[in-house]
Amino acid sequence: MTRAASAACLALLLWPAWAGAAGQPWVITTPVTVTSPMDVGDVLVADGGSLTVTGVPDPGVRLWGNLVVAGHGRVVFTASVVQVMSVFHGQYAVVASDESSLTIEHCDYRVPNGVQHAIIATGAARVTVTDTAFPSVQLIANAHGTLDAERLDGTFEVILQEPASIDLADIPRTPSGGSLWVWPEFPPGSAAVYSPPLPGLIADWSFPPAGATGIAQSCRITRCQVKLWPLLVREGSDLTIRDVAAENWVIVGLHLPYAAVLSGLVDGRTYQNLQLPLGDRRLVLERAAIRTWNLYPEGTAVVRVSDSTIGELLAMGTAWARLDRVVVDGSGGYFGANGGATVEAYASTFTCDVQVSASATIELHGSRAMPYPFDPTGALTRLGAYDDGRILLDATAIATTPKLAGRGVIAGVWIADPPAHPPAGDLALSGTLALSSLDPAVAAFVWRLEAQEERTRAVQLIGQGHAAADNALLGVWTGADPRAAYELRAVLTDGLGRTLTAATFVPGTSAARRHLAAGH
């Protein structure tokens, strides 16, 4: 799975019709024509309005926000340069909703390298994209939307949801001009047996598969270069993946809206006959090689994943996920959270982008954030906190590039040589505590180091400060009971009053003796 395929993440959000960037949107309710370069923020083309962008040369129309076509509005980009100025995945999108229409033809459409951007048909809207050069973008149709794309160059992640329709033809339009992959969806109530063909030049392919029931969406591929075959499996579905070789490059994405416990998932493994232990659906693998597993906790789900190697994890809504000894494989992976989701990872490794947006939180405890395999220096692999998102690095090594936007926070905690047991006398504790944000008000943080006795819950303050500590003395732990167990905690509070906590369990000597007596 290539890096551009990471996440199917924008599609899974079902894209709100209005995301709103800074400033007031440009609301269009009458016909407007643009023929010269200009910069725009959020744009809403409403009932009675139309926007025609024609013949605009470099630097083109530069989008610094979302473009949403609503009602019966109409937008046409023709023979123009279009530049999307997104900084991070999903920051800006072009969306046709309701009964509107969007046409992009004969354009030079540019997106920053490594940033996901989507063109979306939702509601009952129609999107038509032809004869245009792209870098890497997502083409998404959901609800009752229709998306037609033909004679395009570029790399396309195509995502199909709900009873939408997508028609793809002659991609790429020039030899070696690109490729695509389509994420069809097996929805609640569906039943199917799925055996996709080998990737390559596909003369004719359609979805849903023969004999399937309960699938209203449709997709047709004609004369397209297909790179791999991903699919999304929803709760309430009954799916058998059968007779799939490793060369098929099948990627299984699991929507997880309910509680789930998963262990032992391994990218690149062939399963002879396995039914996944998911109580909310039936997913059977028969002689099926799965290139990568992608997991999408959403809603209010509580999800635990352990001892697995997966391709991707994206948490959404207010989901909570815990990872123990998990590898997110950077051959095409992505690890992220948005909405109000929280992900806690312990003793895990991420060889990919780690990104958080909206008001989500990612905590990495005793883990590693490493570069993609194609990025040995880490310059192109992001550790990004955007909007109000937060990342905590607790005793975690990073070899990637930190990125911040909005009121995002990246915080780091490292306690040098935490004790094996509570000290019998005074113990000086040193380490590093830091918090970074582009917003000065957020970056004004305070910290405290404390120990809480496990049985009595009594808390002892060890040290505190209101500035970063870099390999410095943090405090002296005194008065501890060596026989009791403690939780040693570093608590960082940013300028908005939000806390991030790194905790280390320090067992008492009596607990250690009981452990040995039990034969462990």
BELCORFEN-V397516 format. One record per helix or strand. SS is the DSSP state (helix for helix, strand for strand). FROM is the first residue (numbers start at 1). TO is the last residue. Records with the same first field share a line. If there is no record, write none. Layout:
SS: FROM-TO / FROM-TO
This chain:
helix: 3-5 / 9-12 / 246-248 / 440-443 / 509-517
strand: 26-28 / 31-34 / 38-40 / 43-45 / 50-54 / 61-63 / 67-69 / 74-78 / 81-84 / 93-96 / 101-105 / 108-111 / 118-121 / 126-141 / 146-160 / 165-171 / 178-186 / 191-194 / 200-207 / 213-213 / 218-226 / 229-233 / 238-244 / 250-256 / 260-263 / 266-266 / 269-275 / 282-290 / 292-297 / 302-310 / 312-315 / 320-328 / 334-337 / 342-346 / 349-351 / 353-356 / 361-365 / 368-370 / 382-385 / 390-394 / 397-398 / 401-404 / 409-415 / 427-436 / 446-453 / 459-465 / 469-477 / 486-493 / 499-506
